[in-house]
């Protein structure tokens, strides 16, 4: 799904590109581009996060989910775990800020 997504019925591509300051050809090239390595890794991590969260009976927050992922060989930060669950059905708490 593109960022343009649900606005296609309301605004023409040319208008959106002009307002956003991008070329139409650039938009279409971006739309058909394969997901980046980072995006693919995020998708893998979302699956692992959901599994960890389900195993904990939805009681683990981001720090524990991150530790669980580290044990499974996925070395990621607590904030990335929280970011990846922000717009998903899984809700976890982020780690407390360090002093």
N, C-alpha and C positions, 0 to 999 in steps of 0.2 A: 504494500500500500504506500502510496506516495504522500508527501506532505500536502500536496494539492488536494488529494483524496475527495472528501465530500463537497468541495466547492466547485466541482466541474459543472454542475447543473446551474450554478449561480453566476459564475464568472468565466469568460473565455480564457484559454491558456495565454493568448497574446496579452491580455490585460493584466493577468496575474504576473507574468514575466516582467512586464514593463514596471509595474508597481514594486516588485521585488528587486529590480535591477539585474535581471539575468536574461540571457538570450534564450529564445525558444529552442534552438538546436541544443543548447546546453541542458535545458530542462529535459528534453526527450532523451538525450544521451544518459543523463543521471537516472531517469526513470527506468531505463532498460539495463542499467549496470548491475552486475552481480553484487551481492552483499560483501562488505569488506571483511577482512580477517577478524577485526575487532567485533563486528556485528555477529559473525558466525560463532565466535567464542562466547559472546553474551548469550546467544541462543542455547549453547551447550550448558552454560552455567545456570540458566533459568531452569532447565530440566533437573539438574543436580540440586538446585535450591528447593524446588518443589518436592523432590524426593526426600531430602533432609527434613524439610518442614513437616511432611506427612509422617515420617518415622517418629518425630517428636510429639505427635498428636497436636500439632500446631501450637506448641508451647515455646519453641526456641525463637529467640530474637536473632538479630544479625550477628552478634559476636559468637554465639554458639553455632549458628549455621555456618559461619566462616570457619570455625574450628573443625566442624564436621567435614566441610569441604576439603580443608587442608589434610585431614587424615585420609581422605579419598584421593589425594594427589592434585587437587585443584587449589593452587595458591593464589588467593585473591584477597583484597582488602575488605574490611567491614563496610566501608562506604559504598563500594561497588555492589556488594550483596544487597544493601539497603536500596540502592538505585535500581537494581534489576527487579526488585520486588515492588517498587513504588506503584507501577501501573498494572500490576497483576493481581489475581485473586489472593495471593499469599501476602500476608502483612507481617512484617518483622520490625522490631525496634532497632534503631541504629545504636552503635556504641556511644558511650558517654565521652565527651571531649576530655582530652588529657590536659592536665594542668601545666 
